[in-house]
Amino acid sequence: MTPARLAMEKARIHDWPNYLGWTVGLLILIGLVYWLMRQGWNWRRTLQSDLAALPAVPAEPGPAILEGSGRYHGTTTAGNWLDRVVAHGLGTRSLVELTLTDAGLLARRPGAADLWIPAGDLTGARTDSGIAGKVVPAGLLVVSWTLQGRALDSGFRLDHPDEHATWVRALAEDGPRSTAPRTTKTEGVTP
């Protein structure tokens, strides 16, 4: 290889200004995409600003009928598993400690606002494969409830997914008593 050709080959390999330009351009593109996603999240929160405030967590929710831990995957409008509700922190995924009492369902979420669903607002429970754009092959426990007349679904995945059927039955039969109509969908669950 001639010295001139070797110099050109070395210059092509070590063309740092070109590499730095592409790197900076890529970082700007990633930043722009992140900013646009953030703006979309904020816009959704603005559109859902008419959602009523969440019920306050009672000081003493009562004795536990059923307890479990897992993950909270989000809340959607009932029947539309892609329409995530982000108002009042309902769109924040987190760990969760679920407690079912005669007074309602308490979801303690470290790092996020706790969720209290009074017994009168619970309308049903089912197992499903996804919610809020998140598909979970092992399945989710989806709790249906109302917030001042607005029907919502909240998705939870317990640490032991085989307990989902127990929760569905407890919410439908043994759990809180309410005057609201209850619906249950127990896919693959035998009573």
Secondary structure, 3 states (H helix, E strand, C coil): CCHHHHHHHHHHHCCHHHHHHHHHHHHHHHHHHHHHHHHHHHHHHHHCCCCCCCCCCCCCCCCEEEEEEEEEEEEEECCCCCCECCHHHCCCCEEEEEEEECCEEEEECCCCCCEEEEHHHEEEEEEEEEECCEEEEEEEEEEEEEECCEEEEEEEEECCHHHHHHHHHHHHHHCCCCCCCCEEECCCCCC
